[in-house]
Amino acid sequence: MCVTYNMRAAPPRPSGLLWGRGARVRAGPCTARGGVALGGEAPPPRPAVRARERSSGPAAAGGAEIFSCPCLKMSKQQPAQFTNPETPGYVGFANLPNQVHRKSVKKGFEFTLMVVGESGLGKSTLINSLFLTDLYPERIIPGAADKIERTVQIEASTVEIEERGVKLRLTVVDTPGYGDAINCRDCFKTIISYIDEQFERYLHDESGLNRRHIIDNRVHCCFYFISPFGHGLKPLDVEFMKAIHNKVNIVPVIAKADTLSLKERERLKKRILDEIEEHGIKIYHLPDAESDEDEDFKEQTRLLKASIPFCVVGSNQLIEAKGKKVRGRLYPWGVVEVENPEHNDFLKLRTMLITHMQDLQEVTQDLHYENFRSERLKRGTRKIEDEEVNKDQILLEKEAELRRMQEMIARMQAQMQMQMQSGEGDSSGHHV
């Protein structure tokens, strides 16, 4: 289908060409199919025209119509040129972090958090307050009679959280029954076995053929809840943290901080830090801020380091205070706001977890997992050496048994020869 152009004013007629009134000129290959260009040449440059799609009927009287074929349109289109969006001398590899960011956001993030502590310290409430979700909608709290014979269990809850297009696959590992028994000597062996099993599973997946979609269930961080009613760490706290400090990042948390005054909090924090250092327990230390970081981030890192162990209060209830609704706990003497840094360290704990989540994963990968992997490979090499020693020992035993059998056969042959010789002597004497 050709396009019709209506000229409002006839162009000036060039010399040597005859133009008829209302002449119809086809440009390009369409000239061969209809229309006659007087003089056999293309029309002169046309002024401003109004394009319309030809339907039917001749053009308006006094105007000229020009039919252009598609091939002429293609020849008039200029090819798109690739231009450099950056300034000269700019290569472009400074945009690599943006590519990593896009891929990371598309893939999503994985994080596994373990909470360990005695029953009744508010572990589940704190986790729900941290991530604004309900991880235990159908949880049944056992009674006192059920806790007597209850052993330590492992309950892993996974939830998909999305915030501003960023997806987080959060796995919270709870340990109900920890510290409830009278004899708690072996109560944390189940927890240690679970941590080693996740390392073993990751090592198996990493050594397999398909390593594209490995699910990372390794424990990246452990919130260890300390009771505020004691005078520091209990013997169970010390033994447990010493048993797992080489396997997972430990973050000590003092639960139910609203039962302590400000002076009691500072005294308890100092006492716990002294006992941790005395027993040689390795807790997670926040990395120092880089020199090129801004002053606000440096000050935030300094405050977070000074707040360890964190004294926290958890609550999922909305209470009206000072004309606005906040999450907190209502008491006769006032309201304890969960997200008020002057009341407790909940906001600092959440900031530490979110801003250093990547560092927690890197420490798990580069330190704890590599230690487990090296020990596991050493055990595997030792097992192969033991198998080789056993094979050599088996061969020696087989050779010794073969020699014994050969000696037995030789003795039996000698006895048979002696019997045959004695029988021949008896028969010859009787014949005489």
NUVO-757805 format. One record per residue (C-alpha): residue number from 1; x, y, z. Coordinates in steps of 0.2 Angstrom, whole numbers. Layout:
<node nr="NUM" X="X" Y="Y" Z="Z"/>
...
This chain:
<node nr="1" X="0" Y="0" Z="0"/>
<node nr="2" X="8" Y="17" Z="-5"/>
<node nr="3" X="6" Y="33" Z="4"/>
<node nr="4" X="-2" Y="48" Z="-4"/>
<node nr="5" X="5" Y="66" Z="-1"/>
<node nr="6" X="-6" Y="81" Z="-5"/>
<node nr="7" X="3" Y="96" Z="-9"/>
<node nr="8" X="-5" Y="112" Z="-4"/>
<node nr="9" X="5" Y="123" Z="-16"/>
<node nr="10" X="12" Y="117" Z="-32"/>
<node nr="11" X="31" Y="117" Z="-32"/>
<node nr="12" X="40" Y="129" Z="-44"/>
<node nr="13" X="42" Y="120" Z="-61"/>
<node nr="14" X="60" Y="117" Z="-66"/>
<node nr="15" X="66" Y="122" Z="-83"/>
<node nr="16" X="65" Y="109" Z="-97"/>
<node nr="17" X="50" Y="99" Z="-88"/>
<node nr="18" X="32" Y="100" Z="-92"/>
<node nr="19" X="20" Y="98" Z="-77"/>
<node nr="20" X="2" Y="95" Z="-80"/>
<node nr="21" X="-12" Y="101" Z="-68"/>
<node nr="22" X="-15" Y="87" Z="-56"/>
<node nr="23" X="-1" Y="77" Z="-62"/>
<node nr="24" X="2" Y="61" Z="-53"/>
<node nr="25" X="20" Y="55" Z="-50"/>
<node nr="26" X="26" Y="39" Z="-43"/>
<node nr="27" X="44" Y="38" Z="-36"/>
<node nr="28" X="54" Y="23" Z="-36"/>
<node nr="29" X="49" Y="6" Z="-44"/>
<node nr="30" X="31" Y="11" Z="-43"/>
<node nr="31" X="33" Y="22" Z="-59"/>
<node nr="32" X="33" Y="6" Z="-69"/>
<node nr="33" X="16" Y="1" Z="-63"/>
<node nr="34" X="6" Y="17" Z="-66"/>
<node nr="35" X="8" Y="36" Z="-67"/>
<node nr="36" X="19" Y="46" Z="-79"/>
<node nr="37" X="33" Y="57" Z="-73"/>
<node nr="38" X="34" Y="71" Z="-86"/>
<node nr="39" X="52" Y="72" Z="-92"/>
<node nr="40" X="57" Y="56" Z="-85"/>
<node nr="41" X="64" Y="63" Z="-69"/>
<node nr="42" X="59" Y="64" Z="-51"/>
<node nr="43" X="49" Y="79" Z="-45"/>
<node nr="44" X="58" Y="94" Z="-37"/>
<node nr="45" X="60" Y="95" Z="-18"/>
<node nr="46" X="43" Y="96" Z="-11"/>
<node nr="47" X="38" Y="109" Z="3"/>
<node nr="48" X="29" Y="105" Z="19"/>
<node nr="49" X="17" Y="91" Z="15"/>
<node nr="50" X="3" Y="82" Z="24"/>
<node nr="51" X="4" Y="63" Z="23"/>
<node nr="52" X="-12" Y="53" Z="22"/>
<node nr="53" X="-15" Y="35" Z="18"/>
<node nr="54" X="-23" Y="34" Z="1"/>
<node nr="55" X="-40" Y="26" Z="1"/>
<node nr="56" X="-50" Y="30" Z="-15"/>
<node nr="57" X="-54" Y="44" Z="-27"/>
<node nr="58" X="-43" Y="57" Z="-35"/>
<node nr="59" X="-34" Y="71" Z="-26"/>
<node nr="60" X="-41" Y="88" Z="-23"/>
<node nr="61" X="-42" Y="99" Z="-38"/>
<node nr="62" X="-27" Y="109" Z="-41"/>
<node nr="63" X="-15" Y="98" Z="-30"/>
<node nr="64" X="-2" Y="85" Z="-35"/>
<node nr="65" X="-1" Y="68" Z="-27"/>
<node nr="66" X="15" Y="59" Z="-25"/>
<node nr="67" X="15" Y="40" Z="-22"/>
<node nr="68" X="31" Y="34" Z="-13"/>
<node nr="69" X="34" Y="15" Z="-12"/>
<node nr="70" X="40" Y="6" Z="3"/>
<node nr="71" X="57" Y="4" Z="-4"/>
<node nr="72" X="59" Y="23" Z="-5"/>
<node nr="73" X="54" Y="24" Z="14"/>
<node nr="74" X="67" Y="11" Z="19"/>
<node nr="75" X="81" Y="21" Z="9"/>
<node nr="76" X="76" Y="37" Z="18"/>
<node nr="77" X="77" Y="29" Z="36"/>
<node nr="78" X="94" Y="32" Z="44"/>
<node nr="79" X="102" Y="17" Z="53"/>
<node nr="80" X="102" Y="18" Z="72"/>
<node nr="81" X="119" Y="23" Z="79"/>
<node nr="82" X="127" Y="15" Z="94"/>
<node nr="83" X="133" Y="30" Z="105"/>
<node nr="84" X="144" Y="29" Z="120"/>
<node nr="85" X="134" Y="35" Z="135"/>
<node nr="86" X="149" Y="39" Z="146"/>
<node nr="87" X="162" Y="52" Z="145"/>
<node nr="88" X="178" Y="49" Z="135"/>
<node nr="89" X="191" Y="39" Z="144"/>
<node nr="90" X="178" Y="29" Z="154"/>
<node nr="91" X="179" Y="10" Z="152"/>
<node nr="92" X="164" Y="5" Z="162"/>
<node nr="93" X="169" Y="-8" Z="174"/>
<node nr="94" X="164" Y="3" Z="188"/>
<node nr="95" X="147" Y="-3" Z="185"/>
<node nr="96" X="151" Y="-21" Z="190"/>
<node nr="97" X="144" Y="-19" Z="207"/>
<node nr="98" X="127" Y="-14" Z="199"/>
<node nr="99" X="127" Y="-31" Z="190"/>
<node nr="100" X="131" Y="-40" Z="206"/>
<node nr="101" X="117" Y="-31" Z="214"/>
<node nr="102" X="104" Y="-35" Z="201"/>
<node nr="103" X="109" Y="-53" Z="201"/>
<node nr="104" X="109" Y="-54" Z="220"/>
<node nr="105" X="92" Y="-46" Z="221"/>
<node nr="106" X="85" Y="-58" Z="207"/>
<node nr="107" X="92" Y="-73" Z="216"/>
<node nr="108" X="87" Y="-68" Z="234"/>
<node nr="109" X="96" Y="-71" Z="250"/>
<node nr="110" X="97" Y="-85" Z="262"/>
<node nr="111" X="100" Y="-84" Z="281"/>
<node nr="112" X="99" Y="-97" Z="295"/>
<node nr="113" X="97" Y="-90" Z="313"/>
<node nr="114" X="98" Y="-102" Z="328"/>
<node nr="115" X="90" Y="-97" Z="345"/>
<node nr="116" X="96" Y="-106" Z="361"/>
<node nr="117" X="91" Y="-103" Z="378"/>
<node nr="118" X="80" Y="-109" Z="393"/>
<node nr="119" X="62" Y="-110" Z="391"/>
<node nr="120" X="52" Y="-94" Z="396"/>
<node nr="121" X="65" Y="-81" Z="391"/>
<node nr="122" X="55" Y="-75" Z="376"/>
<node nr="123" X="65" Y="-82" Z="362"/>
<node nr="124" X="50" Y="-84" Z="350"/>
<node nr="125" X="43" Y="-67" Z="354"/>
<node nr="126" X="59" Y="-59" Z="350"/>
<node nr="127" X="61" Y="-67" Z="334"/>
<node nr="128" X="43" Y="-62" Z="329"/>
<node nr="129" X="47" Y="-44" Z="334"/>
<node nr="130" X="63" Y="-44" Z="324"/>
<node nr="131" X="56" Y="-49" Z="307"/>
<node nr="132" X="38" Y="-43" Z="310"/>
<node nr="133" X="31" Y="-60" Z="306"/>
<node nr="134" X="23" Y="-75" Z="315"/>
<node nr="135" X="35" Y="-90" Z="314"/>
<node nr="136" X="25" Y="-101" Z="326"/>
<node nr="137" X="6" Y="-99" Z="322"/>
<node nr="138" X="1" Y="-117" Z="328"/>
<node nr="139" X="14" Y="-119" Z="342"/>
<node nr="140" X="8" Y="-129" Z="357"/>
<node nr="141" X="17" Y="-124" Z="374"/>
<node nr="142" X="20" Y="-139" Z="385"/>
<node nr="143" X="15" Y="-139" Z="403"/>
<node nr="144" X="27" Y="-142" Z="418"/>
<node nr="145" X="23" Y="-161" Z="418"/>
<node nr="146" X="28" Y="-163" Z="400"/>
<node nr="147" X="44" Y="-154" Z="402"/>
<node nr="148" X="50" Y="-166" Z="415"/>
<node nr="149" X="54" Y="-180" Z="403"/>
<node nr="150" X="56" Y="-169" Z="388"/>
<node nr="151" X="72" Y="-169" Z="378"/>
<node nr="152" X="80" Y="-156" Z="367"/>
<node nr="153" X="72" Y="-155" Z="350"/>
<node nr="154" X="76" Y="-146" Z="334"/>
<node nr="155" X="62" Y="-136" Z="326"/>
<node nr="156" X="67" Y="-127" Z="310"/>
<node nr="157" X="54" Y="-114" Z="303"/>
<node nr="158" X="57" Y="-107" Z="286"/>
<node nr="159" X="48" Y="-91" Z="279"/>
<node nr="160" X="50" Y="-81" Z="264"/>
<node nr="161" X="51" Y="-62" Z="268"/>
<node nr="162" X="51" Y="-49" Z="254"/>
<node nr="163" X="54" Y="-30" Z="257"/>
<node nr="164" X="56" Y="-18" Z="243"/>
<node nr="165" X="58" Y="-31" Z="230"/>
<node nr="166" X="72" Y="-40" Z="240"/>
<node nr="167" X="68" Y="-58" Z="245"/>
<node nr="168" X="75" Y="-66" Z="260"/>
<node nr="169" X="73" Y="-85" Z="264"/>
<node nr="170" X="74" Y="-85" Z="283"/>
<node nr="171" X="76" Y="-101" Z="293"/>
<node nr="172" X="75" Y="-100" Z="312"/>
<node nr="173" X="81" Y="-115" Z="321"/>
<node nr="174" X="73" Y="-116" Z="339"/>
<node nr="175" X="79" Y="-128" Z="352"/>
<node nr="176" X="64" Y="-132" Z="364"/>
<node nr="177" X="69" Y="-142" Z="379"/>
<node nr="178" X="86" Y="-134" Z="381"/>
<node nr="179" X="90" Y="-132" Z="400"/>
<node nr="180" X="73" Y="-139" Z="406"/>
<node nr="181" X="80" Y="-155" Z="413"/>
<node nr="182" X="88" Y="-157" Z="430"/>
<node nr="183" X="103" Y="-165" Z="422"/>
<node nr="184" X="109" Y="-155" Z="408"/>
<node nr="185" X="125" Y="-163" Z="405"/>
<node nr="186" X="122" Y="-170" Z="387"/>
<node nr="187" X="107" Y="-158" Z="383"/>
<node nr="188" X="117" Y="-149" Z="369"/>
<node nr="189" X="124" Y="-164" Z="360"/>
<node nr="190" X="108" Y="-163" Z="349"/>
<node nr="191" X="112" Y="-145" Z="344"/>
<node nr="192" X="130" Y="-149" Z="340"/>
<node nr="193" X="124" Y="-164" Z="329"/>
<node nr="194" X="112" Y="-153" Z="320"/>
<node nr="195" X="126" Y="-140" Z="316"/>
<node nr="196" X="138" Y="-154" Z="310"/>
<node nr="197" X="124" Y="-162" Z="299"/>
<node nr="198" X="121" Y="-145" Z="290"/>
<node nr="199" X="140" Y="-144" Z="287"/>
<node nr="200" X="140" Y="-162" Z="281"/>
<node nr="201" X="125" Y="-159" Z="269"/>
<node nr="202" X="133" Y="-143" Z="262"/>
<node nr="203" X="149" Y="-152" Z="259"/>
<node nr="204" X="140" Y="-167" Z="250"/>
<node nr="205" X="130" Y="-155" Z="239"/>
<node nr="206" X="146" Y="-145" Z="235"/>
<node nr="207" X="155" Y="-161" Z="230"/>
<node nr="208" X="141" Y="-167" Z="219"/>
<node nr="209" X="138" Y="-166" Z="201"/>
<node nr="210" X="125" Y="-153" Z="201"/>
<node nr="211" X="130" Y="-138" Z="211"/>
<node nr="212" X="120" Y="-124" Z="203"/>
<node nr="213" X="105" Y="-124" Z="216"/>
<node nr="214" X="113" Y="-128" Z="233"/>
<node nr="215" X="102" Y="-124" Z="247"/>
<node nr="216" X="113" Y="-116" Z="261"/>
<node nr="217" X="105" Y="-122" Z="278"/>
<node nr="218" X="121" Y="-119" Z="288"/>
<node nr="219" X="119" Y="-110" Z="304"/>
<node nr="220" X="126" Y="-92" Z="301"/>
<node nr="221" X="122" Y="-85" Z="318"/>
<node nr="222" X="116" Y="-91" Z="335"/>
<node nr="223" X="107" Y="-80" Z="348"/>
<node nr="224" X="111" Y="-87" Z="365"/>
<node nr="225" X="99" Y="-81" Z="378"/>
<node nr="226" X="106" Y="-78" Z="395"/>
<node nr="227" X="94" Y="-77" Z="410"/>
<node nr="228" X="93" Y="-59" Z="418"/>
<node nr="229" X="89" Y="-67" Z="435"/>
<node nr="230" X="106" Y="-74" Z="439"/>
<node nr="231" X="123" Y="-65" Z="443"/>
<node nr="232" X="132" Y="-69" Z="426"/>
<node nr="233" X="134" Y="-85" Z="416"/>
<node nr="234" X="128" Y="-102" Z="423"/>
<node nr="235" X="140" Y="-118" Z="421"/>
<node nr="236" X="128" Y="-124" Z="407"/>
<node nr="237" X="130" Y="-107" Z="398"/>
<node nr="238" X="149" Y="-109" Z="399"/>
<node nr="239" X="150" Y="-127" Z="393"/>
<node nr="240" X="138" Y="-124" Z="379"/>
<node nr="241" X="146" Y="-109" Z="372"/>
<node nr="242" X="163" Y="-117" Z="373"/>
<node nr="243" X="157" Y="-132" Z="363"/>
<node nr="244" X="150" Y="-122" Z="349"/>
<node nr="245" X="161" Y="-107" Z="347"/>
<node nr="246" X="171" Y="-115" Z="334"/>
<node nr="247" X="156" Y="-120" Z="324"/>
<node nr="248" X="145" Y="-105" Z="323"/>
<node nr="249" X="144" Y="-86" Z="327"/>
<node nr="250" X="138" Y="-83" Z="345"/>
<node nr="251" X="129" Y="-67" Z="349"/>
<node nr="252" X="125" Y="-66" Z="368"/>
<node nr="253" X="108" Y="-59" Z="372"/>
<node nr="254" X="101" Y="-54" Z="389"/>
<node nr="255" X="83" Y="-58" Z="389"/>
<node nr="256" X="69" Y="-49" Z="398"/>
<node nr="257" X="79" Y="-33" Z="400"/>
<node nr="258" X="64" Y="-24" Z="407"/>
<node nr="259" X="66" Y="-33" Z="424"/>
<node nr="260" X="83" Y="-24" Z="426"/>
<node nr="261" X="87" Y="-6" Z="430"/>
<node nr="262" X="99" Y="3" Z="420"/>
<node nr="263" X="113" Y="1" Z="433"/>
<node nr="264" X="109" Y="-17" Z="434"/>
<node nr="265" X="111" Y="-19" Z="415"/>
<node nr="266" X="128" Y="-12" Z="414"/>
<node nr="267" X="134" Y="-22" Z="429"/>
<node nr="268" X="127" Y="-38" Z="422"/>
<node nr="269" X="135" Y="-34" Z="405"/>
<node nr="270" X="152" Y="-31" Z="412"/>
<node nr="271" X="151" Y="-47" Z="422"/>
<node nr="272" X="146" Y="-58" Z="407"/>
<node nr="273" X="160" Y="-51" Z="396"/>
<node nr="274" X="173" Y="-54" Z="410"/>
<node nr="275" X="167" Y="-72" Z="412"/>
<node nr="276" X="167" Y="-74" Z="393"/>
<node nr="277" X="185" Y="-68" Z="392"/>
<node nr="278" X="190" Y="-79" Z="407"/>
<node nr="279" X="184" Y="-95" Z="400"/>
<node nr="280" X="191" Y="-91" Z="383"/>
<node nr="281" X="174" Y="-91" Z="374"/>
<node nr="282" X="175" Y="-84" Z="356"/>
<node nr="283" X="159" Y="-74" Z="352"/>
<node nr="284" X="156" Y="-64" Z="336"/>
<node nr="285" X="165" Y="-48" Z="335"/>
<node nr="286" X="159" Y="-35" Z="323"/>
<node nr="287" X="172" Y="-30" Z="310"/>
<node nr="288" X="180" Y="-13" Z="311"/>
<node nr="289" X="173" Y="1" Z="300"/>
<node nr="290" X="184" Y="5" Z="285"/>
<node nr="291" X="193" Y="21" Z="284"/>
<node nr="292" X="183" Y="27" Z="269"/>
<node nr="293" X="167" Y="25" Z="278"/>
<node nr="294" X="157" Y="40" Z="283"/>
<node nr="295" X="157" Y="46" Z="301"/>
<node nr="296" X="139" Y="40" Z="304"/>
<node nr="297" X="143" Y="22" Z="300"/>
<node nr="298" X="159" Y="23" Z="311"/>
<node nr="299" X="149" Y="29" Z="326"/>
<node nr="300" X="135" Y="16" Z="323"/>
<node nr="301" X="148" Y="2" Z="323"/>
<node nr="302" X="156" Y="9" Z="339"/>
<node nr="303" X="139" Y="10" Z="348"/>
<node nr="304" X="135" Y="-8" Z="342"/>
<node nr="305" X="152" Y="-15" Z="349"/>
<node nr="306" X="149" Y="-6" Z="366"/>
<node nr="307" X="131" Y="-14" Z="367"/>
<node nr="308" X="137" Y="-32" Z="367"/>
<node nr="309" X="129" Y="-42" Z="375"/>
<node nr="310" X="112" Y="-35" Z="370"/>
<node nr="311" X="99" Y="-32" Z="383"/>
<node nr="312" X="82" Y="-34" Z="374"/>
<node nr="313" X="64" Y="-34" Z="376"/>
<node nr="314" X="52" Y="-42" Z="364"/>
<node nr="315" X="33" Y="-39" Z="361"/>
<node nr="316" X="20" Y="-41" Z="347"/>
<node nr="317" X="7" Y="-30" Z="355"/>
<node nr="318" X="3" Y="-12" Z="349"/>
<node nr="319" X="1" Y="0" Z="363"/>
<node nr="320" X="-3" Y="18" Z="362"/>
<node nr="321" X="10" Y="29" Z="370"/>
<node nr="322" X="12" Y="48" Z="367"/>
<node nr="323" X="-2" Y="49" Z="354"/>
<node nr="324" X="5" Y="35" Z="343"/>
<node nr="325" X="5" Y="16" Z="343"/>
<node nr="326" X="21" Y="7" Z="347"/>
<node nr="327" X="25" Y="-11" Z="350"/>
<node nr="328" X="29" Y="-13" Z="369"/>
<node nr="329" X="24" Y="-19" Z="386"/>
<node nr="330" X="12" Y="-9" Z="397"/>
<node nr="331" X="15" Y="-8" Z="416"/>
<node nr="332" X="7" Y="1" Z="430"/>
<node nr="333" X="22" Y="13" Z="430"/>
<node nr="334" X="23" Y="16" Z="411"/>
<node nr="335" X="26" Y="8" Z="394"/>
<node nr="336" X="42" Y="-1" Z="389"/>
<node nr="337" X="44" Y="3" Z="370"/>
<node nr="338" X="53" Y="-11" Z="360"/>
<node nr="339" X="60" Y="0" Z="347"/>
<node nr="340" X="66" Y="14" Z="359"/>
<node nr="341" X="85" Y="13" Z="361"/>
<node nr="342" X="84" Y="22" Z="378"/>
<node nr="343" X="73" Y="7" Z="384"/>
<node nr="344" X="83" Y="-8" Z="378"/>
<node nr="345" X="95" Y="-14" Z="364"/>
<node nr="346" X="82" Y="-22" Z="353"/>
<node nr="347" X="85" Y="-9" Z="339"/>
<node nr="348" X="104" Y="-11" Z="340"/>
<node nr="349" X="102" Y="-30" Z="339"/>
<node nr="350" X="91" Y="-29" Z="324"/>
<node nr="351" X="103" Y="-16" Z="316"/>
<node nr="352" X="118" Y="-27" Z="319"/>
<node nr="353" X="110" Y="-42" Z="312"/>
<node nr="354" X="104" Y="-33" Z="296"/>
<node nr="355" X="119" Y="-23" Z="293"/>
<node nr="356" X="131" Y="-37" Z="296"/>
<node nr="357" X="121" Y="-52" Z="289"/>
<node nr="358" X="133" Y="-53" Z="274"/>
<node nr="359" X="148" Y="-53" Z="286"/>
<node nr="360" X="140" Y="-67" Z="297"/>
<node nr="361" X="139" Y="-78" Z="281"/>
<node nr="362" X="156" Y="-74" Z="276"/>
<node nr="363" X="163" Y="-79" Z="293"/>
<node nr="364" X="153" Y="-95" Z="292"/>
<node nr="365" X="160" Y="-99" Z="275"/>
<node nr="366" X="178" Y="-94" Z="277"/>
<node nr="367" X="181" Y="-99" Z="295"/>
<node nr="368" X="169" Y="-112" Z="303"/>
<node nr="369" X="165" Y="-121" Z="287"/>
<node nr="370" X="183" Y="-122" Z="281"/>
<node nr="371" X="188" Y="-129" Z="298"/>
<node nr="372" X="175" Y="-142" Z="297"/>
<node nr="373" X="179" Y="-146" Z="279"/>
<node nr="374" X="198" Y="-148" Z="283"/>
<node nr="375" X="194" Y="-159" Z="298"/>
<node nr="376" X="182" Y="-170" Z="287"/>
<node nr="377" X="195" Y="-172" Z="274"/>
<node nr="378" X="208" Y="-177" Z="286"/>
<node nr="379" X="197" Y="-190" Z="294"/>
<node nr="380" X="193" Y="-196" Z="276"/>
<node nr="381" X="212" Y="-198" Z="272"/>
<node nr="382" X="215" Y="-207" Z="288"/>
<node nr="383" X="201" Y="-219" Z="284"/>
<node nr="384" X="209" Y="-223" Z="268"/>
<node nr="385" X="226" Y="-226" Z="276"/>
<node nr="386" X="218" Y="-237" Z="288"/>
<node nr="387" X="210" Y="-247" Z="274"/>
<node nr="388" X="226" Y="-249" Z="266"/>
<node nr="389" X="234" Y="-255" Z="282"/>
<node nr="390" X="220" Y="-267" Z="284"/>
<node nr="391" X="222" Y="-274" Z="266"/>
<node nr="392" X="241" Y="-277" Z="269"/>
<node nr="393" X="237" Y="-285" Z="286"/>
<node nr="394" X="224" Y="-296" Z="277"/>
<node nr="395" X="236" Y="-301" Z="264"/>
<node nr="396" X="249" Y="-306" Z="277"/>
<node nr="397" X="237" Y="-316" Z="286"/>
<node nr="398" X="232" Y="-325" Z="270"/>
<node nr="399" X="250" Y="-329" Z="266"/>
<node nr="400" X="253" Y="-336" Z="283"/>
<node nr="401" X="237" Y="-347" Z="282"/>
<node nr="402" X="243" Y="-353" Z="265"/>
<node nr="403" X="260" Y="-358" Z="272"/>
<node nr="404" X="252" Y="-367" Z="286"/>
<node nr="405" X="241" Y="-377" Z="274"/>
<node nr="406" X="256" Y="-381" Z="263"/>
<node nr="407" X="265" Y="-388" Z="278"/>
<node nr="408" X="250" Y="-398" Z="283"/>
<node nr="409" X="249" Y="-406" Z="266"/>
<node nr="410" X="267" Y="-410" Z="266"/>
<node nr="411" X="266" Y="-418" Z="283"/>
<node nr="412" X="251" Y="-428" Z="276"/>
<node nr="413" X="260" Y="-434" Z="261"/>
<node nr="414" X="275" Y="-439" Z="272"/>
<node nr="415" X="264" Y="-450" Z="283"/>
<node nr="416" X="256" Y="-458" Z="268"/>
<node nr="417" X="273" Y="-462" Z="261"/>
<node nr="418" X="278" Y="-470" Z="277"/>
<node nr="419" X="262" Y="-480" Z="278"/>
<node nr="420" X="265" Y="-486" Z="260"/>
<node nr="421" X="283" Y="-491" Z="264"/>
<node nr="422" X="278" Y="-501" Z="280"/>
<node nr="423" X="264" Y="-510" Z="270"/>
<node nr="424" X="276" Y="-516" Z="257"/>
<node nr="425" X="288" Y="-522" Z="270"/>
<node nr="426" X="275" Y="-533" Z="278"/>
<node nr="427" X="269" Y="-540" Z="262"/>
<node nr="428" X="286" Y="-545" Z="256"/>
<node nr="429" X="290" Y="-554" Z="273"/>
<node nr="430" X="273" Y="-564" Z="272"/>
<node nr="431" X="277" Y="-570" Z="254"/>
<node nr="432" X="294" Y="-577" Z="260"/>
